């Protein structure tokens, strides 16, 4: 087996089965090379599952109300509540929380359209050695690794996308005007009007959550296995 094939086998196994129990992992590992399925087919099937999870998750969140009316809805950060509370007494700013919340979520929905290739690039950068160490490590080793090693790369790629979307929906200017109005109120502690960092992180949290949900569906629901290869590969874990 070439190093490249080893890399993909462990990488794709790891990503798709991140939340499997140790018993599930042992059962699937034992099927590699058995029952007419080659290691390359196993790897291809797991790659399909990952790509389907990413694409369907991003598609769901990028639709109208994908964030705004979902468990992944983005609310204002806690420290921003003081702005909302103070501005409720200022003419023209009594509805600031509802307006900015909708704008933030619309921006996240728009940015999610570009999420799939960013996710694929970040996750496939995992090395074979890293994947092997995770496989042999603690049950939460994969989760810890992905959070530690890929989140920053995802953020760097995604932040310019979310920034562009925030500008597109007027969210940055609207919130900056609100905070600057708040900062003029006597005796308040001045706040930074930038909010793009917070929104980028919240949008990524939602994407991770949606992808995990889609991957779980493929593992547990036979009807979600939409190709012959997926049905063959995932039949081994049932």
C-alpha positions, -999 to 999 in steps of 0.1 A, spaced: 0 0 0 14 34 -9 19 62 16 -7 82 -2 -33 54 0 -25 49 37 -29 86 43 -64 87 27 -75 55 44 -68 67 79 -78 103 72 -112 95 58 -119 68 83 -111 92 111 -132 121 99 -163 101 91 -162 79 122 -152 107 147 -181 99 171 -182 61 167 -177 39 198 -145 18 201 -166 -13 193 -178 3 161 -143 13 151 -130 -22 158 -159 -38 138 -152 -15 107 -115 -19 109 -119 -57 108 -138 -55 75 -111 -38 55 -100 -61 28 -128 -85 35 -161 -93 16 -148 -81 -18 -141 -45 -6 -106 -33 -11 -89 -7 11 -91 17 -18 -129 12 -20 -132 17 18 -113 50 15 -133 62 -15 -166 54 3 -155 73 34 -144 102 12 -179 103 -4 -195 103 30 -173 132 41 -180 152 9 -217 146 11 -218 157 47 -199 189 40 -219 198 9 -253 190 23 -245 208 55 -232 239 38 -262 239 14 -287 237 43 -271 266 62 -267 287 30 -304 287 23 -328 314 35 -331 311 73 -305 284 73 -289 300 103 -316 325 113 -343 298 120 -322 269 130 -304 257 162 -273 275 148 -288 309 149 -262 336 157 -271 360 185 -253 390 196 -224 384 220 -232 389 257 -212 421 260 -232 436 232 -263 435 252 -253 466 271 -254 484 237 -289 471 230 -302 481 264 -288 516 263 -299 523 227 -334 512 234 -340 547 248 -322 565 219 -345 576 190 -340 555 159 -322 526 177 -350 509 196 -350 479 173 -313 475 170 -311 439 184 -336 424 159 -320 443 130 -284 433 137 -293 397 145 -311 393 112 -282 409 93 -256 387 110 -274 355 102 -281 366 66 -244 372 62 -235 338 77 -260 321 53 -244 339 23 -209 330 34 -218 293 39 -221 290 1 -183 291 0 -177 268 29 -174 233 13 -141 237 -4 -126 255 26 -136 226 48 -122 200 24 -89 218 20 -85 222 58 -94 186 68 -74 168 41 -42 185 53 -40 160 82 -9 138 79 -8 100 80 12 101 112 -13 124 129 -42 102 118 -25 71 131 -17 87 164 -54 98 167 -67 64 158 -45 48 186 -53 76 211 -81 85 235 -117 84 223 -118 122 220 -84 124 203 -100 131 169 -122 159 182 -94 175 201 -71 172 170 -96 187 146 -104 216 170 -67 222 176 -53 218 142 -79 227 116 -100 254 133 -74 281 129 -69 272 92 -106 272 86 -110 306 104 -82 322 83 -99 310 51 -134 317 61 -130 351 79 -125 371 46 -156 353 32 -178 362 63 -163 398 62 -174 402 26 -209 389 34 -212 411 64 -204 441 43 -228 429 16 -257 429 40 -247 461 57 -241 445 91 -207 460 98 -218 495 91 -251 491 110 -234 477 141 -205 502 139 -231 531 139 -249 515 168 -218 511 189 -205 546 180 -238 560 191 -235 540 223 -200 552 229 -212 588 229 -234 582 259 -218 598 290 -200 576 314 -202 543 295 -172 521 289 -163 524 252 -167 493 231 -150 481 199 -175 482 170 -159 453 151 -180 421 152 -167 401 123 -144 379 144 -173 368 166 -196 361 136 -169 341 118 -164 318 148 -201 314 154 -207 306 117 -180 280 117 -194 264 149 -227 260 130 -210 245 100 -192 220 121 -224 211 139 -243 207 106 -216 185 90 -215 163 120 -253 159 118 -251 149 82 -223 124 87 -242 108 115 -273 104 93 -252 86 66 -238 62 93 -272 55 109 -298 58 81 -295 34 51 -317 57 30 -291 84 33 -265 63 15 -272 75 -20 -245 56 -39 -237 20 -44 -202 25 -28 -217 42 3 -242 13 7 -214 -13 4 -190 4 27 -214 14 54 -231 -20 54 -199 -32 71 -206 -11 102 -243 -21 105 
